């Protein structure tokens, strides 16, 4: 076999997972691997940035998993500070500012970008994403310079995390929502519990107030956020409006995009329009494991798995990505929030005849110190009892229980089967009947009468 070259655009989770897996399967005598990263760092935890801002992580470098030297030791060339300016699909080459780099296989792993609706002032100084390490450094610098008031735009995972850490750092925090409730990924009855907890913490939540303008001072620096209901002073503004796919290179090159606006790929992560090109991570479209529908979900867990699939296929080993359930969790204060599978809106849109059950229990045996309330909502298909989704809101120890539901849904279990499963018990960790089992038992009892 002649020597080939793999070029990867993007030096974080998806791109480096693809490079590493391809190298495991094909040595340097068979395959050259070059990774292009436009930024100064690679392989960092974007999910950890809020916790560095909040001083839960002391040193920025703790968020760095590996360095270019680590990859060089594996025979993978990583070029930081090197921007891919274009992709010439006809010539199978990536164009940088200094060369045309030919490839036999290409992995596009350009990641995601924070949503920025067309609002005046949203690009002003003092408005920050939470996407790159530089964003975290800028927010920390604003706090060190004396920022006292923060407005967070959006109430999803990043919005909640940033509201908490900014309050922890001593700032007055206002969360401005376009939606009626935070955590739009939850059903309303669960979102209401999150909203109430945020208010009890002293976070000023402003629902159903889409931002109309970021007001700036004479120097062009953000100083307030205006909605139809009022103006909220801010020394810094944080974007928590979610992430979209970064597909500028792909679109300009002519790669096919899917219905979500992300790069359209098969289950092998191979581009449907150009088979020598793969895409993985936040820039790639994926599919929901239950409904099969195309979706876009920006999570590092999926990015790593998709990159590994792409690297396996490039390396000659068959592999397929198995889809997503949208399993995710976060916290605000002591309240843990988690979800997996379909919410009721998604179940309805998917054509399911469904039912829901909501139970309240305790994270530990009621007599054990530290026991806290936990609310579990379970969504099942009527008649069959097939598990479709679950949501959890509760005190410390609640959130990771979502993984039991995610595993059960992944395996196609019914509520009845889950109700009979052998989960662990000890008073410091759970009541005799774990809340997961209680919710499943209630749902199965209703189905079977």
C-alpha positions in Angstrom: 0.0 0.0 0.0 1.3 3.4 -0.9 1.9 6.0 1.8 -1.1 8.2 2.4 -1.9 11.4 4.2 -4.7 12.2 6.6 -5.4 15.9 7.3 -7.5 16.9 10.2 -9.0 20.4 10.6 -9.5 21.0 14.3 -7.4 20.1 17.2 -9.9 19.2 19.9 -12.1 16.2 20.9 -13.3 15.0 17.5 -10.3 15.8 15.4 -7.7 14.4 17.8 -9.8 11.3 18.5 -9.9 10.6 14.8 -6.2 11.2 14.4 -5.3 9.0 17.4 -7.5 6.1 16.3 -6.2 6.2 12.7 -2.7 6.1 14.1 -3.5 3.1 16.3 -4.6 1.2 13.2 -2.0 2.4 10.7 1.6 3.2 11.5 3.7 6.1 10.3 5.1 4.1 7.4 1.6 3.8 5.9 -0.1 7.0 6.9 1.1 10.6 7.6 -1.3 12.5 9.9 -1.3 16.3 10.1 -3.7 18.2 12.4 -4.3 21.9 11.8 -5.5 24.0 14.8 -6.1 27.7 14.4 -5.9 28.4 18.1 -2.9 28.3 20.5 -4.1 25.2 22.4 -5.4 21.7 21.6 -7.2 19.0 23.4 -8.8 21.1 26.1 -12.0 20.8 28.1 -14.4 23.5 27.0 -16.9 22.0 29.5 -14.5 22.9 32.3 -14.2 26.6 31.4 -17.1 27.7 33.7 -15.5 26.0 36.7 -12.2 27.6 36.0 -14.0 31.0 35.9 -15.6 30.0 39.2 -12.2 29.1 40.8 -13.3 25.5 41.2 -10.4 24.7 38.9 -7.3 26.6 40.1 -5.1 26.5 37.0 -6.1 26.9 33.4 -3.6 24.2 32.4 -5.6 21.6 34.3 -8.1 21.8 31.5 -5.4 20.7 28.9 -5.5 17.0 28.3 -2.6 16.6 25.9 0.0 18.8 24.1 1.3 18.8 20.5 4.5 17.1 21.9 2.3 14.2 23.3 0.9 13.6 19.8 4.2 14.0 18.1 5.4 11.1 20.2 2.7 9.1 18.5 3.7 10.2 15.0 0.9 12.8 14.7 2.0 16.2 13.6 -0.1 19.0 15.2 0.3 22.5 13.9 -1.1 25.1 16.3 -1.8 28.6 15.1 -2.5 27.3 11.6 -5.8 28.2 10.1 -7.3 26.3 7.2 -8.5 29.0 4.8 -10.2 26.7 2.4 -10.8 23.2 1.2 -10.3 22.4 -2.5 -12.4 19.2 -2.9 -11.6 18.7 -6.6 -7.8 18.8 -5.9 -8.1 17.0 -2.5 -6.2 19.8 -0.7 -6.5 22.0 2.3 -5.4 25.6 1.8 -3.6 27.4 4.6 -2.0 30.9 4.5 1.3 29.3 3.5 0.7 26.1 1.5 -1.7 23.7 -0.2 -1.7 20.5 1.8 -2.9 17.5 -0.2 -4.8 14.7 1.5 -6.1 11.2 0.8 -8.5 11.4 3.7 -9.8 14.6 5.4 -11.5 15.0 8.7 -13.4 18.2 9.2 -13.7 18.8 13.0 -14.2 22.5 13.1 -16.5 22.3 16.1 -19.3 24.7 17.1 -19.9 28.3 17.6 -22.1 30.2 20.1 -25.4 31.3 18.8 -25.4 35.0 18.2 -28.9 36.2 17.1 -29.0 39.5 15.1 -29.2 41.8 18.1 -27.5 45.2 18.1 -24.5 45.3 20.4 -24.1 41.6 20.7 -20.6 41.8 19.3 -19.5 44.7 21.6 -16.6 44.5 24.0 -17.7 43.0 27.3 -19.9 40.4 25.6 -18.4 36.9 26.1 -18.9 33.4 24.8 -17.8 30.5 26.9 -16.3 28.4 24.1 -12.5 28.8 24.2 -9.9 29.2 26.9 -9.4 32.8 25.8 -13.1 33.4 26.7 -12.6 32.1 30.2 -9.5 34.3 30.6 -11.4 37.4 29.4 -14.3 36.8 31.9 -11.8 36.2 34.7 -10.0 39.4 33.8 -13.3 41.3 33.9 -14.1 40.0 37.4 -10.5 40.8 38.5 -11.0 44.4 37.2 -14.0 44.8 39.4 -17.1 43.7 37.6 -20.1 43.6 39.9 -23.1 42.8 37.7 -23.5 40.1 35.1 -26.3 39.4 32.7 -26.4 35.9 31.3 -28.3 35.4 28.0 -30.0 32.0 27.9 -30.9 29.4 30.4 -29.5 26.2 29.0 -26.6 24.2 30.4 -24.0 26.9 29.9 -26.4 29.6 31.1 -27.1 27.8 34.4 -23.4 26.9 35.0 -22.3 30.5 34.3 -25.1 32.0 36.5 -23.9 29.8 39.4 -20.2 30.5 39.1 -20.6 34.2 38.6 -22.7 34.4 41.7 -20.1 32.3 43.5 -17.5 34.9 42.5 -19.7 37.6 44.2 -21.4 39.2 41.2 -25.1 40.1 41.0 -26.5 37.9 38.3 -29.5 38.4 36.0 -30.5 35.6 33.6 -32.5 36.8 30.6 -34.6 34.2 28.8 -36.4 34.2 25.5 -38.3 31.1 26.7 -40.8 31.0 29.5 -38.5 28.8 31.6 -34.9 27.8 31.9 -33.7 24.5 30.6 -36.0 24.3 27.5 -34.8 20.7 27.1 -37.1 19.8 30.1 -40.8 19.6 30.3 -42.4 22.7 31.9 -43.2 21.0 35.2 -39.5 20.2 35.7 -38.3 23.5 34.3 -40.4 25.3 36.9 -38.5 23.6 39.7 -35.2 24.8 38.2 -36.5 28.3 37.9 -37.8 28.3 41.5 -34.4 27.1 42.8 -32.5 29.8 40.8 -34.8 32.5 42.4 -34.2 31.0 45.8 -30.5 31.3 45.3 -30.9 35.1 44.6 -30.4 34.8 40.8 -32.7 37.3 39.1 -34.5 35.2 36.3 -36.3 37.2 33.6 -38.4 34.7 31.5 -40.1 35.4 28.2 -37.9 38.5 27.6 -35.9 38.1 24.4 -33.0 40.4 24.3 -33.5 43.4 22.0 -30.2 45.2 22.4 -26.9 45.2 24.2 -26.5 48.8 25.2 -22.9 50.2 25.1 -21.1 53.2 26.5 -19.2 55.9 24.6 -16.3 53.5 24.3 -18.4 50.8 22.7 -18.3 48.5 25.8 -21.4 46.6 26.9 -23.1 48.3 29.8 -26.7 46.9 29.9 -29.1 44.4 28.2 -32.4 45.8 27.0 -35.6 43.7 26.6 -39.2 44.8 26.0 -39.7 44.8 29.8 -36.7 46.9 30.9 -32.9 47.4 30.9 -30.5 45.4 33.1 -27.2 46.9 34.0 -24.2 44.8 33.3 -20.4 45.0 33.7 -20.2 41.9 31.6 -22.6 39.9 29.4 -22.3 36.2 28.9 -23.7 34.2 26.0 -25.5 31.0 27.1 -27.8 30.7 24.0 -26.5 27.3 22.9 -24.1 26.2 20.2 -24.5 25.8 16.5 -22.3 24.0 14.0 -19.2 25.8 12.6 -19.5 24.9 8.9 -18.1 28.0 7.1 -15.2 26.0 5.5 -17.5 23.0 4.7 -20.2 25.2 3.1 -17.8 27.3 1.1 -16.0 24.1 -0.2 -19.3 22.6 -1.3 -19.7 19.8 1.3 -23.4 18.9 1.7 -25.1 20.1 4.8 -28.0 18.4 6.5 -31.4 19.7 7.6 -29.9 20.9 10.9 -27.3 23.1 9.1 -24.5 20.7 10.1 -22.4 18.6 7.8 -24.4 15.7 6.4 -22.7 12.4 7.2 -23.5 8.7 7.1 -23.3 6.6 10.3 -19.6 6.0 9.4 -19.1 9.8 9.8 -18.3 9.9 6.0 -19.6 12.9 4.1 -22.6 11.9 2.0 -21.4 14.1 -0.9 -17.6 13.5 -0.8 -16.6 10.0 0.4 -13.0 10.9 1.0 -14.1 13.5 3.6 -15.3 12.8 7.1 -16.8 15.1 9.7 -17.2 14.6 13.4 -18.1 16.6 16.5 -20.1 19.7 16.8 -19.9 20.5 13.1 -21.5 17.2 12.1 -25.1 16.2 11.9 -26.2 13.2 13.9 -29.4 11.3 14.6 -31.6 10.4 17.5 -31.4 6.8 18.5 -35.1 6.6 19.3 -36.7 8.4 16.4 -34.0 8.2 13.9 -34.5 11.9 13.1 -31.6 14.1 12.2 -30.5 16.3 15.0 -27.5 18.5 16.1 -26.2 18.0 19.6 -23.0 19.8 20.8 -21.4 17.6 23.4 -17.8 16.4 23.9 -18.9 12.8 24.6 -20.4 12.5 21.1 -17.5 14.3 19.5 -15.0 11.9 20.9 -17.0 8.9 19.8 -17.7 10.2 16.4 -14.0 11.0 15.9 -13.1 7.5 16.9 -15.5 6.1 14.3 -14.0 8.3 11.6 -10.5 7.3 12.6 -11.5 3.6 12.6 -12.9 3.8 9.1 -9.9 5.7 7.8 -7.6 3.1 9.5 -9.4 0.3 7.7 -11.6 -1.0 10.6 -15.4 -0.9 10.0 -17.3 1.3 12.5 -20.6 3.1 12.8 -21.8 5.8 15.2 -24.9 4.5 17.1 -26.8 7.8 17.5 -27.6 9.9 20.6 -30.2 10.1 23.3 -29.3 13.7 24.3 -28.3 12.6 27.7 -26.9 15.5 29.7 -26.7 17.0 33.1 -25.7 20.1 34.9 -26.2 21.9 38.3 -27.1 25.2 39.7 -26.2 25.6 43.3 -27.1 22.4 45.0 -29.8 21.5 42.4 -28.8 18.8 39.9 -30.6 18.7 36.6 -30.5 15.8 34.1 -32.4 14.4 31.1 -32.2 11.7 28.5 -34.3 10.4 25.6 -37.4 12.2 24.5 -39.3 15.0 26.4 -43.0 15.1 25.9 -42.8 17.6 23.0 -40.3 15.3 21.2 -42.5 12.3 21.9 -45.5 14.0 20.5 -43.6 15.2 17.4 -42.2 11.6 17.0 -45.8 10.3 16.8 -45.7 8.4 20.0 -48.8 7.7 22.1 -47.1 8.3 25.5 -47.8 8.7 29.1 -45.8 10.4 31.9 -45.3 9.8 35.6 -43.7 12.1 38.1 -42.6 10.9 41.5 -40.9 12.6 44.5 -38.4 10.6 46.6 -35.2 11.1 48.5 -31.6 10.9 47.4 -30.7 8.8 50.5 -32.5 7.0 53.2 -34.7 9.6 54.8 -33.1 9.2 58.2 -29.5 9.6 56.8 -27.9 13.0 57.1 -27.8 14.9 53.8 -30.9 13.3 52.3 -32.5 15.7 49.8 -35.6 15.7 47.7 -35.4 14.2 44.2 -38.1 14.5 41.4 -38.1 11.9 38.7 -40.2 12.1 35.6 -40.5 9.1 33.3 -42.0 9.0 29.8 -43.2 5.7 28.4 -45.1 4.5 25.4 -48.7 3.6 26.2 -49.5 0.0 25.9 -46.0 -1.4 25.6 -44.4 0.5 28.5 -41.3 1.1 26.4 -39.1 3.7 28.0 -38.8 6.9 25.9 -37.3 9.5 28.2 -36.6 10.6 31.7 -35.8 13.8 33.6 -34.4 14.3 37.1 -34.3 17.4 39.2 -33.1 17.2 42.8 -30.4 17.6 45.5 -26.9 16.3 45.6 -26.7 12.8 44.4 -29.6 13.1 42.0 -28.1 13.8 38.6 -26.0 10.7 37.8 -29.1 8.5 38.2 -30.0 9.6 34.7 -27.4 7.2 33.4 -29.5 4.2 34.6 -32.4 5.5 32.5 -30.1 6.3 29.5 -28.7 2.7 29.6 -32.2 1.3 29.9 -33.5 3.3 27.0 -30.5 2.5 24.9 -31.2 -1.2 25.5 -34.9 -0.9 24.6 -36.1 -1.8 28.0 -39.7 -1.3 29.3 -40.7 0.3 32.6 -41.7 -3.1 33.9 -38.2 -4.6 33.2 -36.5 -1.6 34.8 -38.7 -1.8 37.8 -37.5 -5.3 38.5 -33.8 -4.6 38.0 -31.2 -5.1 40.7 -30.0 -1.7 41.8 -27.7 -1.1 44.7 -28.9 0.1 48.2 -27.2 1.5 51.2 -28.6 4.3 53.4 -25.9 6.9 52.5 -26.7 6.5 48.8 -30.3 5.6 48.3 -33.6 4.7 50.0 -34.4 0.9 50.0 -36.2 1.4 46.7 -34.1 3.8 44.5 -36.1 6.6 42.9 -35.3 5.1 39.5 -37.0 1.9 40.5 -39.9 3.8 42.1 -40.6 5.8 38.9 -40.4 2.7 36.7 -42.6 0.7 39.1 -45.3 3.4 39.0 -45.2 3.5 35.2 -45.4 -0.3 34.9 -48.2 -0.6 37.4 -50.3 1.8 35.4 -49.6 -0.1 32.2 -50.3 -3.6 33.7 -53.1 -2.4 36.0 
